[in-house]
Amino acid sequence: MSTNLMLHEPPNALRLITQAYTSLLIIGFALLPTQFIAYLYFQQDPALKFEDHLFHEFAIAVATLEGCSSHM
C-alpha cells in the first residue's frame, strides 16, 4: 500500500491574492501606532498638560526594580 499523496499547488491568482492580503495586514498592523499618535495629535487640546514629576520618578523606580528583579 502506498502512502504517497499528491498535493496540488493553488492557482497563481489565489496565491497572489493571499500574498497581497497578508502584506496589507502586516502594513495595517505596522501603522497602527501611527493612527493612535495621529488621533492624539488632532483630537487633544494643546492647552491640556499633565505634569507630575514625582509620579514619573516613581514609575521609573518601579520599572528599574522590576527589571533588576527579573534578572535574578
N, C-alpha and C positions, 0 to 999 in steps of 0.2 A: 504494500500500500504506500502510495506516495503522499507526502505532506507538503508538496510544493504548492504555493499559492501564487496566482498571477495577479499582481496589483497593477491597476491601470492608472496612468497619470491623469490628473484633471486637465480639462481643456485649457489652452493658453489664456483665453478670455477670463475664465474663472480665476486662474492664478493671478492675472493682472488686477482684477477687481479686489481680491482679498489682500494683495500686497498694497494697493492704494488705500484700502480701508485701514489696514494696520498702520501705515505711515500717517494717515490722518489722526488716528487715535494717539499715536506717540507724540505728534506735534501738538495736539489738543492738550494732552496732559503736561507737556513741557511748558506750554504757555499759560497754564492755569494760575501760577503765582503772579504773572503779569496782569491777568484780569483782576485779581484782588488788589494789586497795587494801583491799577487804573481806577478801580471803584473808589478806593480810599482817597486818591488824589482829586477826583472830580466831585465826590459827594461830601467830603469832610469840610467843615467850616474852618478856615485857616486861623480864625481868632481863638479857637478852642485849643488849649495846650494843657497837658498834664505833666507836671514835673514833680517828681518825688524822688529826690536823690537818695534818701535813706532807704526807701524800698528797693531802689536799683542796687545799692551796695549790698543789701541783704540778699537779693536774688543772686548776685554774683557769688557771694559767700556760700550760699546753699549749693549752687551749681559746682563750685570748686570742691566743696566737701563731698558731694555726690560723685564727682569724677575721681577723687582720691580714693574713696571707699570702694569703687568698682574695680580698682586695680589691686586691691589687697586680697 
